[in-house]
Amino acid sequence: QVQLVESGGGLVQAGGSLRLSCAVSGRTFRRSAMGWFRQAPGKEREFVAVISWSDGSTYYADFAKGRFTISRDNAKNTVYLQVKSLKPEDTAVYYCAAARSITAVAGLYDYWGQGTQVTVSS
């Protein structure tokens, strides 16, 4: 009854910017927080950022501070991740996920999107 669909990924040259989107559908959706995670080749999935639907409160991983901005459009049921000054090490599959509260722990997110590939070329 809840579906998360990411979009906006692709091949981007280093130094560029992009905006990822996560469209949320499902009338029974009652999760209060939406997070972004990423998983690079050969690496474990890591937390990037999270936002509260209600008040817009945000929390970022240390590496994400400054270059990453999470936002949401309640009317569109969409969450965004804006990334600036992309680096090759940002290459990863980016996932959006829903949780009952703001958290950086992946195991506490119970709905996940399919992921969107971001590839940054040097």
TORPA-4810 file (N, C-alpha, C, O; in nm, 3 decimals):
<nodes>
NODE_1_0.082_-0.121_0.000_0.000_0.000_0.000_0.085_0.126_0.000_0.033_0.236_-0.019_Q
NODE_2_0.212_0.111_0.021_0.305_0.224_0.018_0.411_0.196_-0.087_0.471_0.088_-0.090_V
NODE_3_0.433_0.293_-0.171_0.532_0.278_-0.277_0.622_0.401_-0.282_0.574_0.515_-0.278_Q
NODE_4_0.751_0.378_-0.291_0.849_0.484_-0.304_0.922_0.465_-0.435_0.974_0.356_-0.462_L
NODE_5_0.926_0.568_-0.516_0.989_0.558_-0.647_1.089_0.671_-0.664_1.053_0.788_-0.667_V
NODE_6_1.217_0.634_-0.675_1.323_0.732_-0.694_1.342_0.763_-0.842_1.313_0.680_-0.928_E
NODE_7_1.390_0.882_-0.869_1.424_0.921_-1.004_1.528_1.032_-0.998_1.554_1.088_-0.891_S
NODE_8_1.586_1.063_-1.111_1.680_1.173_-1.118_1.826_1.132_-1.126_1.913_1.217_-1.145_G
NODE_9_1.854_1.004_-1.111_1.991_0.959_-1.121_2.039_0.957_-1.264_1.962_0.979_-1.358_G
NODE_10_2.167_0.931_-1.280_2.224_0.926_-1.413_2.373_0.950_-1.409_2.435_0.948_-1.303_G
NODE_11_2.429_0.972_-1.526_2.572_0.998_-1.540_2.597_1.147_-1.535_2.542_1.224_-1.614_L
NODE_12_2.680_1.188_-1.440_2.711_1.330_-1.421_2.862_1.347_-1.409_2.929_1.265_-1.348_V
NODE_13_2.913_1.453_-1.467_3.056_1.478_-1.456_3.089_1.541_-1.321_3.007_1.610_-1.261_Q
NODE_14_3.210_1.516_-1.274_3.254_1.572_-1.147_3.239_1.724_-1.146_3.269_1.792_-1.244_A
NODE_15_3.191_1.775_-1.033_3.169_1.918_-1.019_3.028_1.960_-1.051_2.988_2.073_-1.020_G
NODE_16_2.952_1.872_-1.111_2.815_1.904_-1.146_2.720_1.885_-1.030_2.760_1.849_-0.919_G
NODE_17_2.593_1.909_-1.057_2.489_1.895_-0.956_2.373_1.815_-1.011_2.356_1.804_-1.132_S
NODE_18_2.295_1.760_-0.922_2.173_1.693_-0.961_2.074_1.694_-0.846_2.110_1.721_-0.731_L
NODE_19_1.950_1.664_-0.879_1.846_1.655_-0.778_1.773_1.522_-0.795_1.715_1.494_-0.899_R
NODE_20_1.776_1.444_-0.691_1.705_1.318_-0.689_1.566_1.340_-0.631_1.547_1.423_-0.541_L
NODE_21_1.470_1.265_-0.681_1.333_1.276_-0.633_1.285_1.141_-0.583_1.327_1.036_-0.633_S
NODE_22_1.197_1.145_-0.486_1.134_1.024_-0.434_0.986_1.051_-0.422_0.942_1.126_-0.335_C
NODE_23_0.908_0.989_-0.508_0.763_1.005_-0.506_0.702_0.900_-0.416_0.729_0.780_-0.429_A
NODE_24_0.618_0.944_-0.325_0.554_0.856_-0.228_0.406_0.843_-0.260_0.338_0.943_-0.281_V
NODE_25_0.358_0.721_-0.265_0.216_0.697_-0.290_0.163_0.595_-0.190_0.239_0.516_-0.134_S
NODE_26_0.033_0.599_-0.170_-0.030_0.509_-0.076_-0.106_0.586_0.030_-0.047_0.657_0.111_G
NODE_27_-0.236_0.571_0.029_-0.320_0.648_0.121_-0.297_0.610_0.266_-0.319_0.691_0.356_R
NODE_28_-0.253_0.489_0.289_-0.231_0.443_0.426_-0.095_0.483_0.481_-0.059_0.445_0.593_T
NODE_29_-0.020_0.558_0.404_0.113_0.600_0.447_0.104_0.687_0.571_0.037_0.790_0.572_F
NODE_30_0.172_0.643_0.677_0.169_0.715_0.804_0.309_0.738_0.862_0.323_0.765_0.982_R
NODE_31_0.409_0.726_0.781_0.544_0.745_0.830_0.578_0.893_0.842_0.538_0.973_0.757_R
NODE_32_0.649_0.928_0.945_0.676_1.069_0.975_0.810_1.120_0.921_0.834_1.240_0.921_S
NODE_33_0.895_1.030_0.877_1.028_1.069_0.832_1.066_1.000_0.702_1.031_0.884_0.678_A
NODE_34_1.137_1.073_0.618_1.187_1.019_0.492_1.338_1.038_0.486_1.389_1.148_0.507_M
NODE_35_1.407_0.930_0.457_1.552_0.935_0.453_1.609_0.897_0.318_1.542_0.834_0.236_G
NODE_36_1.732_0.938_0.297_1.809_0.898_0.179_1.931_0.819_0.225_2.000_0.858_0.319_W
NODE_37_1.954_0.710_0.157_2.071_0.627_0.180_2.142_0.606_0.046_2.085_0.630_-0.060_F
NODE_38_2.266_0.562_0.052_2.337_0.530_-0.070_2.425_0.408_-0.048_2.468_0.380_0.064_R
NODE_39_2.451_0.337_-0.156_2.536_0.220_-0.149_2.629_0.219_-0.270_2.586_0.203_-0.384_Q
NODE_40_2.756_0.238_-0.242_2.858_0.237_-0.346_2.903_0.094_-0.374_2.883_0.006_-0.290_A
NODE_41_2.962_0.070_-0.490_3.009_-0.065_-0.523_3.104_-0.119_-0.417_3.202_-0.053_-0.381_P
NODE_42_3.076_-0.238_-0.367_3.161_-0.300_-0.268_3.150_-0.242_-0.129_3.225_-0.282_-0.040_G
NODE_43_3.058_-0.149_-0.108_3.041_-0.085_0.021_2.906_-0.117_0.082_2.813_-0.159_0.012_K
NODE_44_2.895_-0.098_0.212_2.768_-0.116_0.279_2.681_0.007_0.259_2.731_0.116_0.232_E
NODE_45_2.552_-0.013_0.272_2.460_0.098_0.259_2.483_0.197_0.373_2.497_0.157_0.488_R
NODE_46_2.486_0.326_0.340_2.511_0.427_0.440_2.406_0.536_0.439_2.349_0.569_0.334_E
NODE_47_2.381_0.591_0.554_2.285_0.698_0.572_2.338_0.827_0.513_2.456_0.858_0.524_F
NODE_48_2.248_0.903_0.450_2.285_1.032_0.392_2.215_1.147_0.464_2.280_1.238_0.515_V
NODE_49_2.082_1.141_0.468_2.005_1.250_0.528_1.863_1.203_0.556_1.818_1.103_0.499_A
NODE_50_1.793_1.274_0.642_1.654_1.242_0.674_1.579_1.371_0.702_1.637_1.470_0.747_V
NODE_51_1.449_1.370_0.674_1.367_1.487_0.697_1.233_1.446_0.756_1.181_1.339_0.724_I
NODE_52_1.177_1.531_0.841_1.045_1.508_0.897_0.939_1.567_0.806_0.951_1.681_0.761_S
NODE_53_0.835_1.491_0.779_0.725_1.541_0.698_0.656_1.660_0.763_0.620_1.757_0.695_W
NODE_54_0.637_1.652_0.893_0.555_1.751_0.963_0.620_1.888_0.978_0.561_1.989_0.939_S
NODE_55_0.741_1.892_1.032_0.803_2.022_1.059_0.927_2.051_0.976_0.986_2.159_0.988_D
NODE_56_0.967_1.958_0.892_1.081_1.981_0.805_1.216_1.969_0.871_1.318_2.003_0.811_G
NODE_57_1.220_1.921_0.993_1.348_1.903_1.063_1.436_1.808_0.983_1.388_1.710_0.926_S
NODE_58_1.565_1.836_0.981_1.658_1.755_0.903_1.776_1.711_0.987_1.810_1.772_1.089_T
NODE_59_1.838_1.605_0.941_1.960_1.555_1.003_2.044_1.496_0.891_1.994_1.422_0.807_Y
NODE_60_2.174_1.527_0.892_2.264_1.484_0.786_2.380_1.402_0.840_2.427_1.424_0.952_Y
NODE_61_2.426_1.309_0.759_2.552_1.244_0.788_2.663_1.348_0.776_2.649_1.446_0.702_A
NODE_62_2.772_1.328_0.848_2.880_1.426_0.846_2.931_1.454_0.705_2.955_1.569_0.669_D
NODE_63_2.947_1.351_0.625_3.001_1.370_0.491_2.905_1.448_0.402_2.947_1.509_0.303_F
NODE_64_2.777_1.446_0.436_2.676_1.509_0.352_2.656_1.656_0.381_2.598_1.728_0.300_A
NODE_65_2.701_1.703_0.495_2.681_1.841_0.534_2.751_1.936_0.437_2.870_1.921_0.410_K
NODE_66_2.676_2.032_0.387_2.732_2.131_0.296_2.696_2.106_0.152_2.650_2.198_0.084_G
NODE_67_2.716_1.985_0.102_2.692_1.955_-0.038_2.556_1.892_-0.065_2.507_1.896_-0.178_R
NODE_68_2.496_1.834_0.037_2.368_1.765_0.022_2.258_1.843_0.093_2.277_1.893_0.204_F
NODE_69_2.144_1.853_0.027_2.029_1.920_0.086_1.905_1.835_0.066_1.869_1.803_-0.047_T
NODE_70_1.841_1.799_0.175_1.718_1.722_0.167_1.600_1.817_0.186_1.606_1.909_0.268_I
NODE_71_1.494_1.794_0.112_1.376_1.878_0.122_1.253_1.796_0.087_1.264_1.683_0.038_S
NODE_72_1.137_1.852_0.113_1.015_1.781_0.078_0.907_1.877_0.032_0.904_1.994_0.072_R
NODE_73_0.819_1.828_-0.051_0.703_1.901_-0.099_0.582_1.819_-0.056_0.548_1.720_-0.120_D
NODE_74_0.519_1.861_0.052_0.408_1.784_0.106_0.292_1.771_0.008_0.227_1.667_0.001_N
NODE_75_0.266_1.877_-0.067_0.156_1.874_-0.163_0.178_1.771_-0.272_0.082_1.713_-0.323_A
NODE_76_0.302_1.748_-0.308_0.335_1.652_-0.412_0.375_1.516_-0.357_0.402_1.423_-0.434_K
NODE_77_0.379_1.504_-0.226_0.424_1.380_-0.163_0.558_1.336_-0.221_0.577_1.220_-0.258_N
NODE_78_0.648_1.430_-0.227_0.778_1.405_-0.288_0.890_1.457_-0.199_0.881_1.565_-0.141_T
NODE_79_0.995_1.379_-0.189_1.114_1.416_-0.115_1.229_1.429_-0.213_1.239_1.352_-0.309_V
NODE_80_1.315_1.527_-0.190_1.425_1.554_-0.282_1.559_1.546_-0.211_1.570_1.567_-0.090_Y
NODE_81_1.660_1.517_-0.289_1.796_1.524_-0.241_1.877_1.600_-0.345_1.903_1.550_-0.454_L
NODE_82_1.916_1.721_-0.311_1.997_1.804_-0.399_2.144_1.782_-0.364_2.183_1.791_-0.248_Q
NODE_83_2.223_1.752_-0.464_2.365_1.728_-0.443_2.445_1.824_-0.530_2.421_1.835_-0.650_V
NODE_84_2.539_1.893_-0.469_2.624_1.987_-0.539_2.768_1.938_-0.542_2.808_1.853_-0.462_K
NODE_85_2.845_1.992_-0.635_2.987_1.961_-0.645_3.012_1.811_-0.638_3.089_1.763_-0.554_S
NODE_86_2.949_1.739_-0.724_2.958_1.594_-0.723_3.101_1.545_-0.743_3.178_1.602_-0.820_L
NODE_87_3.134_1.440_-0.670_3.265_1.379_-0.675_3.253_1.234_-0.718_3.148_1.173_-0.698_K
NODE_88_3.357_1.178_-0.776_3.351_1.037_-0.816_3.311_0.945_-0.701_3.243_0.845_-0.723_P
NODE_89_3.351_0.978_-0.579_3.317_0.895_-0.465_3.170_0.901_-0.427_3.124_0.825_-0.342_E
NODE_90_3.095_0.992_-0.491_2.951_0.997_-0.471_2.879_0.891_-0.554_2.759_0.870_-0.538_D
NODE_91_2.951_0.826_-0.641_2.893_0.722_-0.725_2.834_0.612_-0.637_2.904_0.553_-0.555_T
NODE_92_2.705_0.585_-0.655_2.636_0.487_-0.573_2.492_0.474_-0.621_2.444_0.554_-0.701_A
NODE_93_2.426_0.373_-0.571_2.282_0.364_-0.587_2.220_0.438_-0.469_2.252_0.409_-0.354_V
NODE_94_2.134_0.532_-0.498_2.071_0.612_-0.394_1.928_0.564_-0.371_1.851_0.547_-0.465_Y
NODE_95_1.895_0.542_-0.244_1.764_0.491_-0.206_1.692_0.590_-0.115_1.755_0.656_-0.032_Y
NODE_96_1.563_0.600_-0.132_1.483_0.672_-0.034_1.408_0.569_0.050_1.380_0.458_0.004_C
NODE_97_1.375_0.607_0.171_1.311_0.514_0.263_1.226_0.591_0.364_1.247_0.710_0.387_A
NODE_98_1.131_0.520_0.422_1.039_0.581_0.519_1.052_0.515_0.655_1.069_0.393_0.666_A
NODE_99_1.045_0.597_0.758_1.052_0.550_0.895_0.948_0.621_0.980_0.889_0.720_0.938_A
NODE_100_0.928_0.569_1.098_0.829_0.628_1.189_0.880_0.752_1.260_0.802_0.831_1.313_R
NODE_101_1.011_0.769_1.261_1.071_0.886_1.323_1.208_0.911_1.261_1.262_0.824_1.193_S
NODE_102_1.262_1.028_1.286_1.393_1.062_1.232_1.499_0.970_1.292_1.512_0.959_1.414_I
NODE_103_1.574_0.906_1.205_1.678_0.815_1.248_1.778_0.794_1.136_1.745_0.808_1.019_T
NODE_104_1.901_0.761_1.174_2.005_0.730_1.077_2.026_0.579_1.064_2.114_0.535_0.989_A
NODE_105_1.948_0.502_1.135_1.963_0.358_1.137_1.878_0.295_1.027_1.755_0.304_1.029_V
NODE_106_1.944_0.230_0.933_1.874_0.173_0.818_1.769_0.071_0.860_1.663_0.062_0.797_A
NODE_107_1.797_-0.005_0.963_1.706_-0.108_1.007_1.574_-0.056_1.061_1.480_-0.133_1.077_G
NODE_108_1.566_0.072_1.089_1.443_0.131_1.140_1.355_0.188_1.029_1.247_0.240_1.056_L
NODE_109_1.401_0.179_0.908_1.321_0.218_0.793_1.250_0.095_0.739_1.314_-0.006_0.711_Y
NODE_110_1.120_0.102_0.724_1.043_-0.016_0.685_0.986_-0.012_0.544_0.925_-0.109_0.500_D
NODE_111_1.006_0.097_0.473_0.969_0.105_0.332_1.086_0.162_0.254_1.148_0.260_0.296_Y
NODE_112_1.114_0.101_0.141_1.228_0.140_0.059_1.190_0.150_-0.088_1.105_0.076_-0.136_W
NODE_113_1.254_0.241_-0.157_1.239_0.249_-0.300_1.333_0.154_-0.369_1.410_0.083_-0.304_G
NODE_114_1.326_0.151_-0.501_1.409_0.058_-0.578_1.550_0.109_-0.600_1.639_0.032_-0.640_Q
NODE_115_1.572_0.235_-0.575_1.703_0.294_-0.593_1.722_0.356_-0.729_1.661_0.314_-0.827_G
NODE_116_1.807_0.457_-0.736_1.842_0.519_-0.862_1.994_0.534_-0.868_2.057_0.579_-0.772_T
NODE_117_2.051_0.497_-0.980_2.196_0.496_-0.995_2.249_0.636_-1.024_2.201_0.706_-1.113_Q
NODE_118_2.349_0.675_-0.948_2.421_0.800_-0.971_2.565_0.764_-1.002_2.633_0.701_-0.921_V
NODE_119_2.612_0.803_-1.118_2.749_0.776_-1.158_2.818_0.908_-1.188_2.772_0.984_-1.274_T
NODE_120_2.926_0.935_-1.118_3.000_1.059_-1.136_3.132_1.028_-1.204_3.214_0.953_-1.152_V
NODE_121_3.151_1.085_-1.319_3.272_1.062_-1.396_3.378_1.167_-1.363_3.345_1.280_-1.327_S
NODE_122_3.503_1.127_-1.375_3.613_1.220_-1.350_3.662_1.284_-1.478_3.755_1.365_-1.474_S
</nodes>
